[in-house]
Amino acid sequence: MKTRWKPAIVTALLIFSLSLSSSAQTASRDSHVHVKLISERTALIPGKTTAVGLYFKLVPGWHIYWINAGDSGEPPRVLWTLPSGITAGDIQWPTPQRITADSLVSYGYTNSVLLTVPIAVRPTFTAREATLHADVNWLVCREICIPGISKLDLKLPVSRTSRPTASSTLFRRARASLPKKLPIGWRATVSEAQEHFLLRVKTGRRLAKVSFIPRHSLQVSNDAEQKIRSMPNGITLTIRKSDELLSPIARLDGLLVLENGASYDINAPVTSKNVAQKN
């Protein structure tokens, strides 16, 4: 059984002490990562949703993690403090990279990544400006992992109109890298044997190379080779189960990543091998 990295008590104390001493700012910088809170638009509009984002710029060789970190690590987390009448949605996670270190395989981001968050404003919101406050913590890793924490503020006017900011290109790129729904006509099915899941995706055309990234930890073996069988109308992946999967799962949830980097959401019910053979 692999040993998964878990924050130690010393790390928790470090984060606590940093949270006491840090003051709110728009950006945070240390020797490994620069984190900034940015907006796609110049103003918030009552009754509308505006995208803001946590922009991580990393020193080469260092990485942060996806929502499922894989064999080690923890994803960035954010706690919002917002004016009444303004709410924040969930982080929108771009397609991650597969990061290998020794025998551990993780899922995350190198160089830079924008984690976008939708900010909704009620139609009845009347203030002329709003301050969005985010308590952000993350884990940045190379050979070692270093926790980071910052209090970030973003003050935006509230108006009937707005225009794109200088950062709007980053939002367009982030949106393009989000996983997409399976195209119309594609169909994913999953059956299981004792040690493997068999993921079949019918696409109507041959796919040369794909991989599966699980959305939940401890379900599949991240470092095991995924055996690919290409067919004229799609592809079949044989995915080894995690040694730490202690009970059956109802659905296999994750991303189907194509050779060109595009990814699609997979959330398919898992049937037993015997049931699958009858269908």
N, C-alpha and C positions, 0 to 999 in steps of 0.2 A: 504493500500500500504506500502510495506517495505521501510525503509530508507537505501539506498545503501551508503557505505562508499565512500567518495570522498576526495581527498587531499585538505586540506585547504590552504589559502594564506600563513599562517605561515609555512606550510610544504614546499611550493614552495620556500619561502625565505631561508629555511634551506638548501634545495638542492642546491640553487644558491650559497650560501655562502660556502658550502662544495666543490663545483666544482671549486671555485676560489682558495681554499687553498690546495686541494689535488694534489699530484704529481704522475706521472706514476710509476707503480710498477707491478710485476707479480701477487701478491695476495693482498687481502684486508681482514682485520679481525676486527670485533667489538665483543661486548659481546654476540651477538645472532647468528651471521652467519659469516662464513669464505668463501670468494669468491676467486677463482683462475682461471686464464686463462691458459689452458693446450692444448697440441697437441697430436694426436694419433701417429704421425710419427716424426722422428728426423729431417726431412728436408722437404722443399717444392720442388716439381719437376715441371719444366716448362712443360706445356701441361697437367698437372694432377690436380686432386682435392684432397685436404687433409682435414681431419676433425680436427677442433679445438673445444674447448668447455669451457663453463662457469660452473665450478664445485662449487656448493653451499653445504657447510657442516653446518648443523643447530644444535643449542642447542636443546635437547629434549623438546618437548612442543611447539616449534615455527615452523612456516611454511611460505613458499612463494607460489605464485599463478601460475596457468596454464594460457594459452592464454585467456580462458574465466574464469575469477575469480569467477563467480557465483554471490551470493548476496552481496558480499563485496570484497574489495581489488583491486589490479592492478597487472598485470604480469610484470616480469622483462623486461627491454628494453635495447637494446644496439645500440650504434652509432659507426660505424667503421671509422677509418682513416687509409687508406691502400696505399701502393706505387702504382703508375700507372702500370697497367698490372695485378693487383691482385684484385679480387672481392670476396665479402662475400655473401653467400646465406641466406635464411631464417633460423631462429631457428627451430630445429627439437624437437618437444615437446613430451616427454614420456607420457604414460597414467597417468593421475592424480589420486589422492585419493579424496574421498568425505569427506570434513571436516565440522563438525557441531559445531556451537557455538550459544547457545541460540536458537533463531528461524531462524538463518541465516545458509544457506548451501553454502559452497564455494568449489572450486576445486583447488587443489594445491599439494604441496610436503612437506613432513616432513623428518627429519633425514639427507638425502643428495639427490642430484639430479644433473645430468650432462645434460646441455642443449647444444647440439652439433650444430655446424654451418659448412657447407661446404665452404672451401676456394679454389677458382679456380685461377690457375696461367696460364697466356698466354704462348704459346710455345715460343714466342719471348722474354720473360723476361730474362735479362742477368745479373742482379745484383747477387752478391755472397751471399747476405743475405737480409732478409726483416724483418722489424719490424711491427707487427700487433698491432694497438692501438685500444682499446675498451673503450668507455665511457659507463659505466653500471650503471643503477639505478634499484632499487628493493624496495619492501615493505615486511618487515618481521613482522609477527603478532603472538600474543598469545591472552591475554585479551585486549592488546593495539596493535596498528600498528606503526612501526617505519620505516621511509624511510632511505634508504642507497644509497650511490653513490660512485663510484670509477673509477679511470682512470687506466686501466691495459695495460701493454705492454708485448708482447711475441716476442722475437727475434729468428728467425729460419734461419739456413743456406739454401741456394738454391743449389740443387745438382741433379745429374742424378739418384742418388739412395738414399734410406732412409730405416730405419728399425723401428720397433715398439718401442715406448717409454715405460717407466715403468707404464704409465697411460693407456696403450692400453686396459687392462681388463675393465676399467671403460667405455670405448667407446663401447666395445662389449656388456656389460650389458645394456647400454643406448639404443643401437640399437635394442636389443631384446625386450625392453619395449615400442618401438614405435608402434602406431596403424598400423595395416596391412590392405591391401585391402581385401574385402570380398572374400572368397575362390570361386573357380569356382563351379558353381552350386547353390550357395547361391543367394537369391534375396530378396531385401527389398522394401516394398511398404508402403506408408503412406496415410491414409485418415483422415479427420477431422470432428468432430462434433462441437457443439457450444462451449464447454468448454474443449475439449480434442483432442489430436492427437492419432490415433491408428496406431502403428508401427507393421507391420507383417514382420517377417524374416523367409523365407523358407530355411531350412538348410539340409533337407533330413534326419534329426535325431532329437530326442527329446533333448531339452535343459532344464535343471532343474531351473536355475536361471541366469538372466541377468539384466543389468540396462543400461539406456541410459544417456549419458552426453552430453549436448548441446554445440556446438562449438561457438554459438553466445548467447549473453546475452539477457534477456527480451523476450525470446520466450516461455520457459517452466517454470513451477513453480518448483524451485529446491528442495524445502522442502516437496512437496506433494508426497505421496506414489505412486509408479508406480505399477499398477496392472498387474500381470503376468498371462498369460494363456499358459501353456505348451501344445504342440500338438505333435503327433508322427513325424511330418515332420518339426518342428520348434517351434516358439514362437510368442506370440502376447503381446505387451505392450500397456497399456492405460496410456497416459502421459498427465497430466493436463497442460493446457496452462497457461502462465504467466498472471496475472491480468494487467500487463503493456504492453501486446501485443496489439497494437492499430490498426494494419492493418494485413490482411492475408499475409502469407509468401508463397513463391513459392516452397521452398524446405526445408526439415528438415535435418540439417547438424550436425553431432556429432559422438559420439563413442558408439558402442555397446560393453559393458564390460561383459565378461563371468565370471563365478564363480571362475575360476582358475587365473584370473587377465589379461588374454589375451584380447585385444581389436581390434575392426575392424571399419574402417571408414564407416559411413552411410551418404549418400547424396542422398536423394530420393525425387522426386517431390511429392507435397502434392495435393491430389485430394479431392473433397468434398465427404461427406458421400454418397450422392445420386449417384454420378458417380461411387464410389467404389462398391456399391451394384450391379450395372449393370455388372461389370466385373467379 
